[in-house]
């Protein structure tokens, strides 16, 4: 079966990219393992002043079509310009069915004329509310609009958890399919080791939605009972006004000796970082289905995260980790302390988390589920091929 996979997509397995980029790479591998011919279609910014064009690399069963769009466009405008360019690339491929991820890719898919299923990874209107800074909101505004159009026009939608299903099922007449996101094999393959005691790992950008300020407040409380606690932060270095605010809070709480910035890590480095930490933490104020929790569980580590979006569907509270109320630093600190001070219970939680990850998030499993769905859609809409 010829499948067009419309998604952000990193250049290699080790690229330091998370979110939909990682999903694109893992789903492509899972679909190929399931027996599909996969044609990835992505767009990236090209050099200023250049013309839009498509570059094709790779050989079947995995071919990548990269649509190059001029860098002179702002990010929101480039996202809008991507839709017709992606449609043209899909028509060159003439797939049996399309799996699309993110709003601009989804909008291109449903307007291409081919059988298409769009996957909901983020809830743009909820992300819009999670940010207060106007630059973030401006960038998200177009995404909210594209998401609205995509959902209105889509006939088939994949919900990656029940939270996403609830957010969209009243807004569309589309048929829904419930399939988890896949995570990389590297997180299952990391060598078992004893974690560094009293070490926390936070993975993600330093922005309002991830709410690292809450984690820093919780860290100050944890330090009262665990003086040697260290929070390692993997992601882009601090930058901009919000990065300055994060540094200010670190200084005000006298946490310089308790916080380490690891920078952006590639996938193998991140897998080792999970294995090295006693617990992975997530203090977000908004999430849909954070893969960092799944990856930590695959690496046999307990997790402590705020109860936002679909977090409670990933974390078996009290079994593979803990879920705490959003915005509650004291509750977050108490659960982190509980894990750090009882390494035997933490190891048991890590083992349960591994079992959950094995049964739910391996990319070969998810690839088979997507392929079965796309075959079904292809049978439902055979005349859509006449484009």
ROPA-305170 format. One record per residue (C-alpha): x, y, z; residue number from 1; residue in three letters. Coordinates in Angstrom, 3 decimals. Each point is the difference from the previous one (the first is absolute). Layout:
N
          X          Y          Z     n   res
          X          Y          Z   NUM   ALA
...
***
This chain:
387
          X          Y          Z     n   res
      0.000      0.000      0.000     1   UNK
      1.284      3.463     -0.964     2   UNK
     -0.357      2.360      2.944     3   UNK
      0.782      3.707      0.011     4   UNK
      1.115      1.034      3.465     5   UNK
     -0.446      3.775      0.324     6   UNK
      1.901      1.099      3.066     7   UNK
      2.970      1.858      1.389     8   UNK
      2.887     -2.432     -0.270     9   UNK
      3.600      0.127      1.311    10   UNK
      2.903     -0.852     -2.264    11   UNK
      1.201     -3.000      2.005    12   UNK
     -0.781     -2.268      2.928    13   UNK
      2.232      1.895      2.399    14   UNK
     -1.260      3.516     -0.746    15   UNK
     -0.701      2.003      3.170    16   UNK
     -3.646      0.511     -0.856    17   UNK
     -3.078     -0.969      1.969    18   UNK
     -3.715      0.468     -0.470    19   UNK
     -1.463     -0.601     -3.437    20   UNK
      3.473     -0.202     -1.571    21   UNK
      0.760     -3.118      2.039    22   UNK
     -3.457     -1.430     -0.691    23   UNK
      0.566      0.413     -3.744    24   UNK
      3.271     -1.904      0.122    25   UNK
     -1.317     -2.769      2.226    26   UNK
     -3.261     -0.439     -1.888    27   UNK
      1.821     -0.202     -3.330    28   UNK
      2.191     -2.789      1.399    29   UNK
     -3.025     -1.764      1.472    30   UNK
     -1.946      0.150     -3.281    31   UNK
      2.978     -1.335     -1.961    32   UNK
      0.375     -2.844      2.513    33   UNK
     -3.701     -0.770     -0.524    34   UNK
      0.567     -0.374     -3.759    35   UNK
     -1.003      3.414     -1.375    36   UNK
      1.695      2.143     -2.649    37   UNK
      0.426      3.341      1.798    38   UNK
      0.399      3.380     -1.697    39   UNK
      0.739      2.679      2.575    40   UNK
     -1.036      3.529     -1.000    41   UNK
      1.378      2.847      2.105    42   UNK
      0.776      3.684     -0.474    43   UNK
      2.990      1.992      1.216    44   UNK
      1.301      3.529     -0.455    45   UNK
      2.470      0.518     -2.827    46   UNK
      2.441      2.851     -0.583    47   UNK
     -1.376      3.512     -0.366    48   UNK
     -0.987      0.995     -3.522    49   UNK
     -0.160     -3.550     -1.318    50   UNK
     -2.970     -1.538     -1.799    51   UNK
     -2.216     -2.665      1.520    52   UNK
      1.003     -3.494     -1.153    53   UNK
     -0.131     -3.645      1.071    54   UNK
      3.024     -2.221      0.609    55   UNK
     -0.413     -3.786      0.022    56   UNK
      2.393     -2.250      1.934    57   UNK
      0.078     -3.663      0.967    58   UNK
     -1.209     -3.189     -1.641    59   UNK
     -3.144     -2.109      0.522    60   UNK
     -1.268     -1.077      2.435    61   UNK
      0.866      3.407      1.542    62   UNK
      0.206      3.125     -2.166    63   UNK
      0.096      3.583      1.295    64   UNK
     -1.465      2.920     -1.974    65   UNK
      1.262      3.281      1.469    66   UNK
     -1.889      3.114     -1.093    67   UNK
      2.336      2.986      0.269    68   UNK
     -1.797      3.283      0.703    69   UNK
      1.779      3.379     -0.105    70   UNK
      1.290      1.117      3.379    71   UNK
     -1.115      3.574     -0.680    72   UNK
     -3.475     -0.935      1.143    73   UNK
     -0.760      0.344      3.712    74   UNK
     -0.771     -3.277      1.763    75   UNK
     -3.815      0.503      0.004    76   UNK
     -0.018      1.023     -3.680    77   UNK
      2.300     -2.897     -0.903    78   UNK
     -2.434     -2.346      1.743    79   UNK
     -2.841      1.323     -2.178    80   UNK
      2.103     -0.195     -3.189    81   UNK
      0.885     -3.602      0.838    82   UNK
     -3.530     -1.299     -0.633    83   UNK
     -0.174      0.366     -3.825    84   UNK
      3.655     -1.036     -0.335    85   UNK
     -0.637     -3.174      2.010    86   UNK
     -3.070     -0.808     -2.116    87   UNK
      2.109      0.189     -3.162    88   UNK
      2.582     -2.338      1.523    89   UNK
     -2.694     -2.516      0.961    90   UNK
     -1.435      0.003     -3.533    91   UNK
      3.443     -0.932     -1.312    92   UNK
     -0.008     -3.065      2.271    93   UNK
     -3.623     -1.061     -0.631    94   UNK
     -0.291     -2.025      3.231    95   UNK
     -2.632     -2.537      0.962    96   UNK
     -0.576      1.915      3.240    97   UNK
      1.455      2.812      2.089    98   UNK
      0.947      0.235      3.676    99   UNK
      0.384      3.688      0.948   100   UNK
      1.303      1.593      3.194   101   UNK
     -0.390      3.670      1.113   102   UNK
     -2.490      2.525     -1.342   103   UNK
      1.660      1.163     -3.234   104   UNK
      0.845     -3.566     -1.002   105   UNK
     -3.514     -1.117      0.885   106   UNK
     -1.606      2.787     -1.990   107   UNK
      2.104     -0.912     -3.033   108   UNK
     -0.946     -3.662      0.418   109   UNK
     -3.762      0.519      0.167   110   UNK
      0.117      2.349     -3.015   111   UNK
      2.176     -2.279     -2.122   112   UNK
     -2.854     -2.242     -1.163   113   UNK
      1.593     -3.203      1.314   114   UNK
     -1.310     -2.095      2.929   115   UNK
      1.506      1.657      3.076   116   UNK
      0.110     -0.355      3.771   117   UNK
      1.251      2.947      2.036   118   UNK
      1.524     -0.533      3.440   119   UNK
     -0.625      2.461      2.828   120   UNK
      3.256      0.544      1.910   121   UNK
     -0.584      3.359      1.634   122   UNK
     -3.042      2.064      0.862   123   UNK
      0.882      3.421     -1.512   124   UNK
     -2.790      1.893      1.749   125   UNK
      1.147     -1.384      3.371   126   UNK
      3.640      0.789     -0.784   127   UNK
     -1.061      3.544     -0.969   128   UNK
     -1.527      0.443      3.459   129   UNK
      3.105     -1.381      1.713   130   UNK
      2.158      2.833     -1.365   131   UNK
     -0.251      3.618      1.082   132   UNK
      2.778      1.499     -2.120   133   UNK
     -1.295      1.537     -3.225   134   UNK
      2.727     -1.447     -2.215   135   UNK
     -0.981     -3.549      0.956   136   UNK
     -3.681      0.782     -0.465   137   UNK
      0.584      1.602     -3.405   138   UNK
      1.776     -3.109     -1.240   139   UNK
     -2.775     -2.239      1.338   140   UNK
     -2.849      2.096     -1.407   141   UNK
      0.384     -1.352     -3.547   142   UNK
      0.379     -3.533      1.335   143   UNK
     -3.334      0.367      1.808   144   UNK
     -1.628      1.090     -3.265   145   UNK
      1.546     -2.809     -2.044   146   UNK
     -0.983     -2.494      2.681   147   UNK
     -3.615      1.204     -0.165   148   UNK
     -0.116     -0.408     -3.776   149   UNK
      1.715     -3.385      0.119   150   UNK
     -2.424     -1.416      2.552   151   UNK
     -3.000      1.357     -1.880   152   UNK
      1.122     -1.652     -3.248   153   UNK
      1.504     -3.257      1.340   154   UNK
     -1.844     -3.289     -0.410   155   UNK
      2.388     -2.114      2.102   156   UNK
      1.825      1.129      3.154   157   UNK
      2.472     -1.870      2.199   158   UNK
     -0.160      0.918      3.684   159   UNK
      3.223     -0.830      1.844   160   UNK
     -1.858     -0.122      3.324   161   UNK
     -3.465      0.435      1.473   162   UNK
      0.767      3.610      0.904   163   UNK
      0.470      0.883     -3.688   164   UNK
     -3.120     -1.962     -0.843   165   UNK
     -2.072      2.009      2.476   166   UNK
      1.427      3.283     -1.300   167   UNK
     -1.058     -0.695     -3.599   168   UNK
     -2.882     -2.432     -0.168   169   UNK
     -2.661      2.699      0.423   170   UNK
      1.586      2.181     -2.705   171   UNK
     -0.153     -2.369     -2.961   172   UNK
     -1.909     -2.830     -1.647   173   UNK
      3.225     -1.830     -0.811   174   UNK
      0.546     -3.637      0.919   175   UNK
      2.482     -0.341      2.881   176   UNK
      2.731     -2.600      0.500   177   UNK
      1.842     -0.372      3.298   178   UNK
      3.738     -0.720     -0.530   179   UNK
      2.942      0.859      2.271   180   UNK
      3.119      1.842     -1.139   181   UNK
      3.138     -2.078     -0.644   182   UNK
      3.310      0.635      1.746   183   UNK
      3.545     -0.821     -1.094   184   UNK
      1.552     -3.415      0.499   185   UNK
      3.064      1.626      1.583   186   UNK
     -1.970      0.564      3.207   187   UNK
     -0.781     -3.699      0.276   188   UNK
      3.587     -0.969     -0.781   189   UNK
      1.806      2.161      2.571   190   UNK
      2.186     -2.114      2.281   191   UNK
     -1.410     -0.501      3.483   192   UNK
      1.925      1.766      2.750   193   UNK
     -0.470      1.291      3.500   194   UNK
     -1.177      3.609     -0.234   195   UNK
      1.893      2.899      1.496   196   UNK
     -1.682      0.456      3.400   197   UNK
     -1.884      3.222      0.652   198   UNK
      0.094      0.983     -3.683   199   UNK
     -3.012      1.314     -1.908   200   UNK
     -0.315      0.407     -3.779   201   UNK
     -2.196      2.595     -1.693   202   UNK
     -0.213     -0.195     -3.801   203   UNK
     -1.455      2.842     -2.039   204   UNK
      0.154      3.617     -1.003   205   UNK
      0.207      2.808      2.502   206   UNK
     -3.362      1.614     -0.734   207   UNK
     -3.245      0.883      1.738   208   UNK
     -1.827     -3.143     -1.097   209   UNK
      2.624     -2.284      1.554   210   UNK
     -0.034      2.141      3.182   211   UNK
      3.577     -0.597      1.226   212   UNK
     -0.593      2.672      2.652   213   UNK
     -2.338     -2.412      1.795   214   UNK
      2.701     -2.685     -0.114   215   UNK
      2.537      2.401      1.478   216   UNK
     -2.379      0.832      2.857   217   UNK
     -0.501     -3.717      0.609   218   UNK
      3.758     -0.581     -0.155   219   UNK
      0.563      2.549      2.778   220   UNK
     -2.459     -1.979      2.151   221   UNK
      1.573     -3.360     -0.846   222   UNK
      3.413      1.332      1.009   223   UNK
     -1.244      0.445      3.577   224   UNK
     -0.161     -3.788      0.406   225   UNK
      2.474     -1.022     -2.706   226   UNK
      2.834      2.566      0.179   227   UNK
      1.991     -1.565     -2.826   228   UNK
     -2.857     -0.019     -2.523   229   UNK
      0.955      1.042     -3.539   230   UNK
     -2.374      0.937     -2.821   231   UNK
      1.460     -0.690     -3.446   232   UNK
     -1.730      1.844     -2.829   233   UNK
      0.298     -1.321     -3.560   234   UNK
     -0.993      2.378     -2.783   235   UNK
      0.903      3.249     -1.647   236   UNK
      2.073      2.429      2.087   237   UNK
     -1.717      2.848      1.795   238   UNK
     -0.809      2.887     -2.324   239   UNK
     -2.250      3.013     -0.305   240   UNK
     -2.100      1.671      2.705   241   UNK
     -1.379     -3.262      1.372   242   UNK
      3.474     -1.524      0.196   243   UNK
      1.101      3.051      1.988   244   UNK
     -2.947     -0.535      2.342   245   UNK
      0.991     -3.645      0.541   246   UNK
      3.542      1.054      0.891   247   UNK
     -1.351      2.682      2.320   248   UNK
     -2.066     -2.568      1.925   249   UNK
      3.008     -2.330      0.235   250   UNK
      1.984      2.837      1.532   251   UNK
     -2.785      1.125      2.341   252   UNK
     -0.500     -3.535      1.334   253   UNK
      3.766     -0.581      0.247   254   UNK
     -0.240     -3.072     -2.238   255   UNK
      3.125      0.478     -2.116   256   UNK
      1.681     -3.025      1.585   257   UNK
     -3.131     -2.112     -0.483   258   UNK
     -0.702      0.645     -3.688   259   UNK
      1.988     -1.272     -2.996   260   UNK
     -0.767      0.930     -3.607   261   UNK
      0.932     -2.826     -2.355   262   UNK
     -0.877      1.796     -3.243   263   UNK
     -1.622     -1.741     -2.958   264   UNK
      0.654     -3.752      0.012   265   UNK
     -0.236     -2.432     -2.876   266   UNK
     -2.126     -3.110      0.453   267   UNK
      2.722     -2.351      1.356   268   UNK
      1.201      2.705      2.399   269   UNK
     -3.550      0.581      1.172   270   UNK
     -0.527     -3.718      0.570   271   UNK
      3.088     -0.060      2.241   272   UNK
     -1.246      3.108      1.819   273   UNK
     -3.276     -1.763      0.822   274   UNK
      1.876     -3.055      1.276   275   UNK
      2.346      2.130      2.092   276   UNK
     -2.732      1.926      1.822   277   UNK
     -1.902     -1.337      2.988   278   UNK
     -3.248      1.538     -1.270   279   UNK
     -1.207      1.940     -3.033   280   UNK
     -2.184      3.004      0.811   281   UNK
     -2.440      2.080     -2.026   282   UNK
     -1.524      3.191      1.419   283   UNK
     -2.023      1.167     -3.018   284   UNK
     -3.168      2.065      0.092   285   UNK
     -1.150     -1.474     -3.345   286   UNK
      0.822     -3.248     -1.824   287   UNK
     -1.755     -2.416     -2.340   288   UNK
      2.012     -3.233      0.148   289   UNK
      3.588      0.734      1.085   290   UNK
      2.372     -2.579     -1.444   291   UNK
      2.645      0.818      2.613   292   UNK
     -2.036     -1.957      2.543   293   UNK
     -0.286     -3.002     -2.328   294   UNK
      3.728      0.122     -0.767   295   UNK
      0.944      0.134      3.684   296   UNK
     -2.289     -2.947      0.710   297   UNK
      1.589     -1.957     -2.865   298   UNK
      3.366      0.684      1.682   299   UNK
     -1.400     -1.480      3.251   300   UNK
     -0.257      3.231      1.935   301   UNK
     -2.909      1.290      2.118   302   UNK
     -1.598      3.306     -0.962   303   UNK
     -1.674      2.836      1.903   304   UNK
     -2.132      2.377     -2.050   305   UNK
     -2.785      2.543      0.288   306   UNK
     -3.504     -1.191     -0.832   307   UNK
     -0.557      1.878     -3.251   308   UNK
     -1.314     -1.197     -3.361   309   UNK
      0.519     -3.731     -0.421   310   UNK
      2.749     -0.407      2.611   311   UNK
     -2.189     -2.142      2.272   312   UNK
     -0.562     -2.400     -2.921   313   UNK
      3.751     -0.609     -0.255   314   UNK
      0.967     -0.122      3.679   315   UNK
     -1.617     -2.681      2.159   316   UNK
     -0.197      2.118      3.158   317   UNK
      1.666     -1.747      2.927   318   UNK
      1.235     -2.836     -2.241   319   UNK
      2.292      1.352     -2.735   320   UNK
      0.336      3.445      1.583   321   UNK
     -2.140      2.810      1.360   322   UNK
     -2.374      2.600     -1.397   323   UNK
     -0.399      3.279      1.903   324   UNK
     -2.336      3.010     -0.338   325   UNK
      1.254      2.631     -2.471   326   UNK
      1.463      3.099      1.612   327   UNK
      0.489     -1.720      3.381   328   UNK
      3.721      0.160      0.828   329   UNK
     -0.450     -1.588      3.433   330   UNK
     -1.792     -3.070     -1.407   331   UNK
      2.586     -0.372     -2.741   332   UNK
      2.824      0.240      2.536   333   UNK
     -1.608     -2.527      2.352   334   UNK
     -0.317     -2.647     -2.724   335   UNK
      3.536      0.590     -1.254   336   UNK
      1.305     -0.389      3.555   337   UNK
     -1.956     -3.226      0.383   338   UNK
      1.734     -1.483     -3.051   339   UNK
      3.475      1.230      0.932   340   UNK
     -0.176     -1.268      3.580   341   UNK
     -1.183     -3.504     -0.890   342   UNK
      2.224     -1.409     -2.769   343   UNK
     -1.490     -3.494      0.351   344   UNK
     -3.504      1.283     -0.730   345   UNK
      1.413      2.185     -2.778   346   UNK
      1.557     -3.044     -1.694   347   UNK
     -3.326     -1.831      0.189   348   UNK
     -1.735      2.995     -1.574   349   UNK
      2.584      0.049     -2.762   350   UNK
     -0.637     -3.677     -0.757   351   UNK
     -3.759      0.589     -0.256   352   UNK
      0.594      3.010     -2.233   353   UNK
      2.127     -2.138     -2.303   354   UNK
     -2.817     -2.555     -0.300   355   UNK
     -2.464      2.757     -0.925   356   UNK
      2.378      1.449     -2.593   357   UNK
      0.632     -3.432     -1.542   358   UNK
     -3.726     -0.651     -0.364   359   UNK
     -0.948      3.442     -1.307   360   UNK
      2.699      2.063     -1.719   361   UNK
      2.374     -2.202     -2.013   362   UNK
      0.150      1.308     -3.533   363   UNK
     -0.505     -3.397     -1.679   364   UNK
     -3.285     -0.414      1.881   365   UNK
     -1.188      3.511     -0.822   366   UNK
      1.078     -0.415     -3.631   367   UNK
     -2.193     -3.102     -0.357   368   UNK
     -2.951      1.847      1.497   369   UNK
      0.415      2.953     -2.380   370   UNK
      0.372     -2.292     -3.008   371   UNK
     -3.190     -1.889      0.887   372   UNK
     -1.886      3.292      0.358   373   UNK
      1.317      1.383     -3.298   374   UNK
     -0.950     -3.186     -1.841   375   UNK
     -3.501      0.315      1.414   376   UNK
     -0.231      3.643     -1.106   377   UNK
      1.280     -0.915     -3.465   378   UNK
     -2.812     -2.553     -0.313   379   UNK
     -2.583      2.509      1.219   380   UNK
      0.975      2.690     -2.496   381   UNK
      1.311     -1.658     -3.170   382   UNK
     -1.212      2.803     -2.276   383   UNK
      2.173      2.597      1.748   384   UNK
      2.907     -1.173     -2.151   385   UNK
     -1.501      1.752     -3.034   386   UNK
      1.817      3.288      0.581   387   UNK
***
